[in-house]
Amino acid sequence: MDATLILPRIDSDLCTGCGDCVGVCHVNALAIQELRAVMVRADDCDYCTDCEAICPVLAIACPFEVVVAG
């Protein structure tokens, strides 16, 4: 599977550039550029989904569920 498929998806048409996702990203994978959220360090994203949960306009989607088998 292509690793880019398991990154959060950011809809730039919905994004307002509020920066909430950037503030909650503990690995600094997100940034605001040209008034929109963008993934700037994709290799560092650990798919915690905090950015999706905090986005007030639902511009970020994490469409895959990560399950760790024990």
Secondary structure as GFF3:
##gff-version 3
##sequence-region A 1 70
A	DSSP	three_ten_helix	3	6	.	.	.	ID=ss1
A	DSSP	beta_strand	9	10	.	.	.	ID=ss2
A	DSSP	alpha_helix	20	24	.	.	.	ID=ss3
A	DSSP	beta_strand	30	33	.	.	.	ID=ss4
A	DSSP	beta_strand	36	39	.	.	.	ID=ss5
A	DSSP	three_ten_helix	42	44	.	.	.	ID=ss6
A	DSSP	alpha_helix	50	54	.	.	.	ID=ss7
A	DSSP	beta_strand	60	61	.	.	.	ID=ss8
###
